[in-house]
Amino acid sequence: MDKILYNTWRNFLISHTFSFGKQNSSVPYTTEFKFDLNGNISGYRQNNESHWELLDDKLILKNKELDPTTEFILPHSFEFGIQDKLIGNFLRNTSIKHELMAISENGSSVISQDRSPELVNFLEDKLNGLLQKSAYLQSLNVNKTNSTIHIAFIINSVETLPALLPLIRAVIIDKRFEVKILAMNKLFDIHSLNTINSLTNFLDEQKLPYIKILGNFKAELNSLRIWNPNFIVRQSEWDADFPRAFSVQNLSWSHLIHIPYTVTEDFIYSAQGSHETLLTNPYYQNVWRYFIPEKLDPRQINSIQRSFVSLDCFSEVGSMKAIMIRNASPYWPFPKSKRVKVVWMAHHSIGDNWFNMGLFPKVYKPFLRWIASHSEIELVFNPHPLLEENIRNNDSKDISSAEYKSFLTDLEALPNALIFKNKNQYSLTAAADVILTDGISSIYEMQIQEKKIIAMIRPDHVPFTPHGQKLLTGTVTANDNPVEILAKLEKTLDSANSKRLQELQNTAKWLRNEQPEKLIIDEMINEIKK
């Protein structure tokens, strides 16, 4: 490639925003893919697409380690513009083709008659959100009201449902409310995680009525709008967890409520690399109320004041999830157990592009050997729901999908080991003697149950907040060396819980209010009365 053509391609790449995804997929991975001047990729946080380089006649995408991951062959003449596509080979799986398409220049989206279906959907959703909000405002002008307070819950995961269950149950039996529960699959990297069956099975067991949503998402959103909810609670703040129709821009016409699926967000700083609180997530710019478990401290207030998130939206009520965790009835899957009970909780951030907590690729082999040689213990492996997905996405060079499947097979073959997933884990941990974890929430949530906790800490993790460092004092910490971890685990197995008093101090403020849901209901009613 001559210098003129090289510069033409380079200038085009750095001056446009692209959609990027799998070829022939109905939805791209992202519509915010950008080539930065410094050789980094922004707008899309994935390990496999972190850097870029123009080399000869190729555009090469690289991972964090600067290894090539996708390769596009560039035409020898520049006849490329908005909505023209480059097709590249994903080098780690030759059966996968990636598609790159320019969709905007200088921040302005471009529309043409031959635009791609995914771009149409993206723009239609933006317009749909505006129309939904406009319709809602018009309905206020004509005094359209409900005889009861309408509240909708949009949920996709049984594992984190304890954070919402007390409120769901409370409004269902409260005659002032009418409730709709919308149950759907959780998404990850545009793919379904197939969570709907475990979720609806649990709802059936709890005798909670729900609407099962498997498709026609825009139509279902329109039906929700016609029902006219006064309040909407979505289970997580991550748009990527939900179909695009249920993104925040399509829900902000109602009073959007956020109740964190974790007990606290004051444990670790933002994964984006800044020392900012997680409370400045742009999602919170759209919420009417964020019900928090504890008062904001001066550091959090300062960060929020330097963002467009409003301090007015935060309301301290305590933690429904903390109460649920404390009250969980013990359940242990081994019958008539008399051995030491260990739960191994493995986090999903095994790469170096998120919170960098996950140690699974480094420890799973020595851990498996240790479990096999220690018949005096019973171990239940409880992986994060996204661990398998991140292994499949090659977040770590140290383990493949085939190796993970082999590990699961070998573990299940042991007489003293079981696998527990796609279920509410708090009854399991309530029955355990020791928790072995590299997770985030499990480091402090299991302190509510006064458990002995071995916290495995990677040296390159995103920094903990000052409050997070205090919460760590309720655990026995270990580094990322499997030998040290297992030595501390063995020492802990038969010993008393030396951290119990610290655990009680760490968690007391979350448990001060026995019924946070009542305070939430009061705030909703007061808002309607205005």
Secondary structure, 3 states (H helix, E strand, C coil): CCHHHHHHHHHHHHCEEEEEEECCCCCCCEEEEEECCCCEEECCCECCECEEEEECCEEEEECCCCCEEEEEECCCCCCCCCCCEEEEEECCCCCCEEEEEEEEECCEECCCCCCCHHHHHHHHHHHHHHHHHHHHHHHHHCCCCCCCEEEEEEECCCCCHHHCHHHHHHHHHCCCEEEEEEEECCEECCEECCCHHHHHHHHHHCCCCCEEECCCHHHHHHHHHHHCCCEEEECCCCHHHCCHHHCHHHCCCCEEEECCCCCCCCCECCCCCCCCCHHHCHHHHHCCEEEECCCCCHHHHHHHHCCCCCHHHEEECCCHHHHHHHHCCCCCCCCCCCCEEEEEEECCCCCCCCCCCCCHHHHHHHHHHHHHCCCCEEEEEEECCCHHHHHHCCCCCCCCHHHHHHHHHHHHHCCCEEECCCCCCHHHHHHCCEEEECCCHHHHHHHHCCCEEEEECCCCCCCECHHHHHHHCCCEEECCCHHHHHHHHHHHHCCCCCCHHHHHHHHHHHHCCCCHHHHHHHHHHHHHHC
